[in-house]
């Protein structure tokens, strides 16, 4: 049962899955939003600029039906008149066309933004398969689209019938009016009917948009196994990450060992801990160049002996430095006095090697703050 649950798509889509879907041209879409914006824009333009467009249309018709003697005798002049009429017609409809163009490009922003993908327009033989098309028709998505179309048709048709029935008196009165009054009244009825139908589509949009979003994210849901696999791809598998950390530790260890020959002194426990210290010009305080315990401590001691680096046995100080000081960082200020005793011995030893004389005795019982000394280990 655990394996079955891992194969069920119960997890929400990750950011990477959503980005991949977007690159493939899969974004939430609602045709109802686009249709509503186009119709609403057209209704608004007719409501605001309708009288101006109607006057220009009437003028164009009047000019087109007016025959002048010069036009009849000169075919070229008639072509010029025809071109003028076409230009005036396009100019009259320009506000409507521009507004519709803006609404078409603005529709995608209501569910995200524009998205252009070559994969979406690439040739896919599977789309030409009639069996796949039949499967989409009889799927739950196809049934939902069919139900939505039926409801939309009933809603819009019902609103249209209601408008016609409520305005039946004004409609019949048009037959007894003059041409100009009838045209004005008819334009008002058409604008009112158009606006009522557009408002009714708001109900369709209010239902369709949440459904499209739910369907989009539900389609992209992931199984628990897919989430685990994606996490491995993004962050790397535990085995690979462990191997990388191992290689990083080995590289850091090699760099640390290469710094041991240049150290001024190595403080030991004597065998369980080793800490190499350096103090030179430009340093505000001594810093740790290498440290280790167990086999690493023994290797630090070995390299130090091979390169004549002074060794000083001070278990409390070695444990305190190992615990509270990091590689390539200065020692804690609480250990300044203790390390100063060690460095003084190192400088005396260096002078003895150069000039001879009495051999300097290493410091004993170096004072180390008790709170900095971790619990001792055997050896």
Order of alpha helices (4+ residues) and beta strands (2+ residues): alpha-beta-alpha-alpha-alpha-alpha-alpha-alpha-alpha-alpha-alpha-beta-alpha-alpha-beta-beta-beta-alpha-beta-alpha-alpha
